[in-house]
Amino acid sequence: MRIVVAMDSFKGSLSSMEANQAVLRALEGHEVTVIPISDGGEGFLDAWITTHTEGTLIEENVVCLDGLQRIARFGFEPSTRHAVIEVAETAGLTLLSHVDPWRYSSVGVGQQIVQALERGAKIITVGLGGSGTMDGGKGLLEALGVRFLDANGAVLSTIPHRLEEVASIDWSGLHPRAREVVWRMSSDVQNPLIGESGAAYVFGPQKGLAADVVKRYDRLLNHYANCFEVDRRALPGAGAAGGIGFALLQLGAIYVSGIEEVVS
């Protein structure tokens, strides 16, 4: 029998590739074609590289959610200077032994973006999904040179993110090449940043946010969003990946369908 296996990831447990390989082993003796797919979450990079044969995988050291270093991958297509970054590679739930949304940062995603910019990327697509952070993309922006200040003008830490202490934002150190690229965010999530359909209410519990503090965290994200000059908290996708979508929208990102990105 000829069988095509094209399974998406299982949230927080198996990537698309791992799920497909498990089915492949179970179907031993049959003619099986395995196709990794993703809507932007775990396995997004593997799915993209399968359908973009000119792309290469780059491995670099980054700081992960909890501050520990690891080697993470991103995709790069030299002919188009298109970099593809999967949030789950550096800020994924599967990297964690325990969850802590009050602490963990998206800084590693930002470091990968800087690495892509230094390679001359002109288009940057970030696959949103499977994240273990709820920092509103603060760490990502910090890696790009943005400074978050408290009420006394002191620069806040990246880990823990301390969103509740953000009083102002200094964009003067933003990486100069960040203003020259086309930003794209790839996801199947169109939730806003705040509200009952926002990041804290919908995605907070899966990242370890206790039910009795969801409302409080939603207010915290709203406070954080108030510190930006341009209000993008209600835009589709702002609540994706613990608010990383919101940070990308602040950079001017456009929203694209995750599944269409890897199959086209």
DOVO-639381 format. One record per residue (C-alpha): residue number from 1; residue in one letter; chain; x, y, z. Coordinates in nm, 4 decimals, always signed. Each point is the difference from the previous one (the first is absolute). Example, Ala and Ser with C-alpha at 12.3 -4.5 7.8 and 13.67 -1.06 7.14 Angstrom:
resi,resn,chain,u,v,w
1,A,A,+1.2300,-0.4500,+0.7800
2,S,A,+0.1370,+0.3440,-0.0660
This chain:
resi,resn,chain,u,v,w
1,M,A,+0.0000,+0.0000,+0.0000
2,R,A,+0.1198,+0.3548,-0.0802
3,I,A,-0.0565,+0.2406,+0.2879
4,V,A,+0.0701,+0.3716,+0.0448
5,V,A,+0.0579,+0.1150,+0.3592
6,A,A,-0.0252,+0.3759,+0.0590
7,M,A,-0.0605,+0.0586,+0.3700
8,D,A,+0.0312,+0.3283,+0.1858
9,S,A,+0.1683,+0.0189,+0.3411
10,F,A,-0.1547,-0.1102,+0.3297
11,K,A,+0.0142,+0.3057,+0.2256
12,G,A,+0.2874,-0.0155,+0.2467
13,S,A,+0.0887,-0.3630,-0.0734
14,L,A,+0.0734,-0.0988,-0.3609
15,S,A,+0.1110,+0.2052,-0.2964
16,S,A,-0.1484,-0.0698,-0.3415
17,M,A,+0.3128,-0.1934,-0.0978
18,E,A,-0.0080,-0.2107,+0.3180
19,A,A,-0.3713,-0.0767,-0.0396
20,N,A,+0.0455,-0.0966,-0.3649
21,Q,A,+0.2963,-0.2242,+0.0814
22,A,A,-0.2048,-0.1788,+0.2672
23,V,A,-0.2697,-0.0791,-0.2567
24,L,A,+0.2682,-0.1028,-0.2508
25,R,A,+0.1352,-0.2576,+0.2447
26,A,A,-0.3501,-0.1322,+0.0626
27,L,A,-0.0589,-0.0425,-0.3736
28,E,A,+0.3114,-0.2030,-0.0684
29,G,A,-0.0415,-0.2069,-0.3131
30,H,A,-0.2062,+0.2603,-0.1851
31,E,A,+0.1176,+0.2641,-0.2467
32,V,A,-0.0190,+0.3131,+0.2144
33,T,A,+0.0722,+0.3625,-0.0936
34,V,A,+0.0577,+0.2292,+0.2970
35,I,A,-0.0703,+0.3724,-0.0342
36,P,A,+0.0605,+0.2251,+0.3038
37,I,A,-0.2502,+0.2847,+0.0283
38,S,A,-0.0539,+0.2864,+0.2405
39,D,A,-0.2273,+0.2967,+0.0524
40,G,A,+0.2858,+0.1988,+0.1537
41,G,A,+0.0692,-0.1978,+0.3164
42,E,A,+0.2301,-0.2942,+0.0753
43,G,A,+0.1412,-0.1444,-0.3225
44,F,A,-0.0510,+0.3178,-0.2028
45,L,A,+0.3665,+0.0134,-0.0962
46,D,A,+0.0167,-0.3679,-0.0999
47,A,A,-0.3128,+0.0409,-0.2113
48,W,A,+0.1347,+0.3152,-0.1653
49,I,A,+0.3372,-0.1539,-0.0896
50,T,A,-0.1759,-0.3004,-0.1544
51,T,A,-0.1866,+0.2204,-0.2488
52,H,A,+0.2753,+0.2593,-0.0579
53,T,A,+0.2885,-0.1953,-0.1469
54,E,A,+0.2270,+0.3054,-0.0332
55,G,A,-0.0253,+0.0632,+0.3721
56,T,A,+0.2734,-0.0938,+0.2457
57,L,A,-0.0084,-0.0510,+0.3760
58,I,A,+0.2236,+0.2250,+0.2093
59,E,A,+0.1018,-0.1014,+0.3517
60,E,A,+0.1063,+0.2605,+0.2562
61,N,A,+0.0176,+0.0385,+0.3771
62,V,A,-0.2890,+0.1866,+0.1616
63,V,A,-0.1392,+0.0652,+0.3475
64,C,A,-0.3146,-0.2012,+0.0615
65,L,A,-0.3087,+0.0717,+0.2071
66,D,A,+0.1638,-0.0491,+0.3385
67,G,A,+0.3350,+0.1625,-0.0812
68,L,A,+0.1895,-0.3164,-0.0900
69,Q,A,+0.1868,-0.0168,-0.3305
70,R,A,-0.0716,-0.2550,-0.2686
71,I,A,+0.0626,-0.0480,-0.3699
72,A,A,-0.3096,+0.0879,-0.2026
73,R,A,-0.0786,-0.0030,-0.3711
74,F,A,-0.1523,+0.2434,-0.2444
75,G,A,-0.0516,-0.0203,-0.3741
76,F,A,+0.1617,+0.2202,-0.2623
77,E,A,-0.0614,+0.0169,-0.3742
78,P,A,+0.3001,+0.1792,-0.1559
79,S,A,-0.1598,+0.0903,-0.3334
80,T,A,-0.2842,+0.1935,+0.1628
81,R,A,+0.1818,+0.0783,+0.3272
82,H,A,-0.3030,-0.1390,+0.1778
83,A,A,+0.0528,-0.1116,+0.3610
84,V,A,-0.2515,-0.2295,+0.1673
85,I,A,-0.0085,-0.0230,+0.3788
86,E,A,-0.2050,-0.2394,+0.2097
87,V,A,-0.0860,+0.1360,+0.3453
88,A,A,-0.0121,-0.3518,+0.1427
89,E,A,+0.3710,-0.0492,-0.0788
90,T,A,+0.1070,+0.2422,+0.2735
91,A,A,-0.3158,+0.0741,+0.2002
92,G,A,-0.1961,-0.3233,-0.0303
93,L,A,-0.1951,-0.1827,+0.2687
94,T,A,+0.1835,-0.3209,-0.0888
95,L,A,+0.3293,+0.1534,+0.1197
96,L,A,-0.1268,+0.0357,+0.3554
97,S,A,+0.0015,-0.2404,+0.2941
98,H,A,-0.2521,+0.2255,+0.1751
99,V,A,-0.2026,+0.3035,-0.1083
100,D,A,+0.0273,+0.3527,+0.1394
101,P,A,-0.1789,+0.2689,-0.2059
102,W,A,+0.0982,+0.2672,+0.2539
103,R,A,+0.3687,-0.0489,-0.0753
104,Y,A,+0.0745,-0.1350,-0.3463
105,S,A,+0.1129,+0.2203,-0.2886
106,S,A,-0.0114,+0.0055,-0.3804
107,V,A,+0.3551,+0.1396,-0.0171
108,G,A,+0.1305,-0.3018,-0.1937
109,V,A,-0.2427,+0.0704,-0.2836
110,G,A,+0.1371,+0.3524,-0.0185
111,Q,A,+0.3564,-0.1289,-0.0012
112,Q,A,-0.0794,-0.2214,-0.2973
113,I,A,-0.1474,+0.3022,-0.1758
114,V,A,+0.3239,+0.1922,+0.0620
115,Q,A,+0.1992,-0.2937,-0.1393
116,A,A,-0.2199,+0.0039,-0.3103
117,L,A,+0.0405,+0.3768,-0.0387
118,E,A,+0.3777,-0.0365,+0.0226
119,R,A,-0.0176,-0.2513,-0.2866
120,G,A,-0.1724,+0.2630,-0.2110
121,A,A,-0.3613,-0.1161,+0.0302
122,K,A,-0.2486,+0.2208,-0.1827
123,I,A,-0.3117,-0.2025,+0.0850
124,I,A,-0.0553,-0.1518,+0.3434
125,T,A,-0.2864,-0.2396,+0.0651
126,V,A,-0.0634,-0.1051,+0.3596
127,G,A,-0.2060,-0.3133,+0.0595
128,L,A,-0.2138,+0.0583,+0.3094
129,G,A,-0.1149,-0.2892,+0.2129
130,G,A,+0.0994,-0.2442,+0.2714
131,S,A,+0.1596,+0.2694,+0.2149
132,G,A,+0.0571,-0.0212,+0.3739
133,T,A,+0.0207,+0.3743,+0.0590
134,M,A,-0.2573,+0.2671,+0.0788
135,D,A,+0.2333,+0.3015,-0.0166
136,G,A,-0.1843,+0.1875,-0.2760
137,G,A,+0.3097,-0.0237,-0.2207
138,K,A,+0.1994,+0.2184,+0.2408
139,G,A,+0.3053,-0.2275,-0.0162
140,L,A,-0.0110,-0.0075,-0.3802
141,L,A,+0.0044,+0.3792,-0.0158
142,E,A,+0.2753,+0.0209,+0.2638
143,A,A,+0.2235,-0.2238,-0.2114
144,L,A,-0.0531,+0.2472,-0.2849
145,G,A,+0.1208,+0.2887,+0.2164
146,V,A,-0.3266,+0.1361,+0.1419
147,R,A,+0.0239,+0.1005,+0.3669
148,F,A,-0.2850,-0.0276,+0.2506
149,L,A,+0.0202,+0.2413,+0.2917
150,D,A,-0.1668,+0.0099,+0.3391
151,A,A,-0.1526,+0.3091,+0.1634
152,N,A,+0.3454,+0.1144,+0.1150
153,G,A,+0.1521,-0.0316,-0.3466
154,A,A,+0.1964,-0.3162,+0.0831
155,V,A,+0.0305,-0.2701,-0.2652
156,L,A,-0.2047,-0.3074,+0.0883
157,S,A,+0.1326,-0.3550,-0.0111
158,T,A,-0.0797,-0.2405,-0.2806
159,I,A,-0.0369,-0.3062,+0.2244
160,P,A,-0.2263,+0.0237,+0.1917
161,H,A,-0.1858,+0.2303,-0.2359
162,R,A,-0.1626,+0.2252,+0.2668
163,L,A,-0.2752,+0.1269,-0.2294
164,E,A,-0.1795,+0.1584,+0.2944
165,E,A,+0.2900,+0.2440,+0.0474
166,V,A,+0.0204,+0.1288,-0.3580
167,A,A,-0.0639,+0.3750,-0.0025
168,S,A,+0.1603,+0.1135,-0.3273
169,I,A,+0.1742,-0.1361,-0.3069
170,D,A,+0.3176,+0.1268,-0.1683
171,W,A,+0.0204,-0.0927,-0.3686
172,S,A,+0.3195,+0.1961,-0.0733
173,G,A,+0.2191,-0.3120,+0.0092
174,L,A,-0.2136,-0.2084,-0.2378
175,H,A,+0.2211,-0.1972,-0.2389
176,P,A,+0.0339,+0.2216,-0.3097
177,R,A,-0.0726,-0.2832,-0.2411
178,A,A,-0.3297,-0.0710,+0.1773
179,R,A,-0.1472,+0.2994,-0.1827
180,E,A,+0.1049,-0.1328,-0.3401
181,V,A,-0.1569,-0.3468,-0.0070
182,V,A,-0.3430,-0.1341,-0.0835
183,W,A,-0.1468,-0.1493,+0.3177
184,R,A,-0.2438,-0.2892,-0.0209
185,M,A,-0.1696,-0.1954,+0.2804
186,S,A,-0.1256,-0.3458,-0.0904
187,S,A,-0.2725,-0.1564,+0.2113
188,D,A,-0.3522,-0.1399,+0.0109
189,V,A,-0.0749,+0.2110,+0.3091
190,Q,A,-0.1801,+0.3304,-0.0518
191,N,A,-0.0687,+0.0786,+0.3657
192,P,A,+0.0603,+0.3530,+0.1289
193,L,A,+0.2437,+0.0673,+0.2829
194,I,A,-0.2511,+0.0686,+0.2784
195,G,A,-0.3581,-0.0816,+0.0941
196,E,A,-0.1853,-0.3285,+0.0360
197,S,A,+0.1244,-0.1139,-0.3419
198,G,A,+0.3505,+0.1292,+0.0679
199,A,A,+0.3330,-0.1554,+0.0931
200,A,A,-0.0500,-0.0408,+0.3757
201,Y,A,-0.3540,-0.1404,-0.0093
202,V,A,+0.0412,-0.2335,-0.2969
203,F,A,+0.3647,-0.1085,+0.0107
204,G,A,+0.1144,+0.0820,+0.3537
205,P,A,-0.1156,-0.3253,+0.1653
206,Q,A,+0.1959,-0.2178,-0.2439
207,K,A,+0.3131,+0.2011,+0.0883
208,G,A,-0.0544,-0.0519,+0.3716
209,L,A,-0.2137,+0.3003,+0.0883
210,A,A,-0.2280,-0.0908,+0.2917
211,A,A,-0.3713,+0.0525,-0.0646
212,D,A,-0.0406,+0.2393,+0.2916
213,V,A,+0.2634,+0.2440,-0.1340
214,V,A,-0.0971,+0.0073,-0.3679
215,K,A,-0.1945,+0.3247,+0.0433
216,R,A,+0.2924,+0.1577,+0.1846
217,Y,A,+0.2440,-0.1008,-0.2741
218,D,A,-0.2325,+0.1403,-0.2640
219,R,A,+0.0108,+0.3351,+0.1822
220,L,A,+0.3791,-0.0275,+0.0136
221,L,A,+0.0203,-0.0491,-0.3784
222,N,A,-0.2338,+0.2949,-0.0455
223,H,A,+0.2274,+0.2159,+0.2167
224,Y,A,+0.2990,-0.1102,-0.2076
225,A,A,-0.1810,+0.0775,-0.3274
226,N,A,-0.0901,+0.3481,+0.1285
227,C,A,+0.3709,+0.0855,+0.0018
228,F,A,+0.0223,-0.0227,-0.3805
229,E,A,-0.0683,+0.3122,-0.2045
230,V,A,-0.2042,-0.1902,-0.2598
231,D,A,-0.2920,-0.2120,+0.1210
232,R,A,+0.0105,-0.3384,-0.1736
233,R,A,-0.1399,-0.2176,+0.2791
234,A,A,-0.3287,-0.0706,-0.1825
235,L,A,+0.1541,-0.0990,-0.3344
236,P,A,-0.0401,-0.3625,-0.1155
237,G,A,+0.2891,-0.2116,+0.1243
238,A,A,+0.1145,+0.2419,+0.2708
239,G,A,-0.0673,-0.2659,+0.2631
240,A,A,+0.1852,-0.2778,-0.1824
241,A,A,+0.2951,-0.1682,+0.1763
242,G,A,-0.0562,+0.1767,+0.3295
243,G,A,-0.0104,+0.3407,-0.1649
244,I,A,+0.3028,-0.0418,-0.2266
245,G,A,-0.2418,+0.0804,-0.2799
246,F,A,-0.0617,+0.3387,+0.1661
247,A,A,+0.3734,+0.0774,-0.0035
248,L,A,+0.0292,-0.0951,-0.3671
249,L,A,-0.2979,+0.2191,-0.0841
250,Q,A,+0.1832,+0.2870,+0.1690
251,L,A,+0.2814,-0.0623,-0.2490
252,G,A,-0.2462,+0.0190,-0.2884
253,A,A,-0.0586,-0.3703,-0.0625
254,I,A,-0.2750,-0.1249,-0.2267
255,Y,A,-0.2048,-0.3069,+0.0908
256,V,A,+0.0234,-0.3076,-0.2267
257,S,A,-0.1584,-0.3438,+0.0295
258,G,A,+0.2364,-0.2516,+0.1560
259,I,A,-0.1136,-0.3034,-0.1975
260,E,A,+0.0063,+0.1895,-0.3308
261,E,A,+0.3551,+0.1115,+0.0714
262,V,A,+0.1370,-0.3547,+0.0138
263,V,A,-0.2049,-0.1616,-0.2774
264,S,A,+0.0358,+0.2742,-0.2614
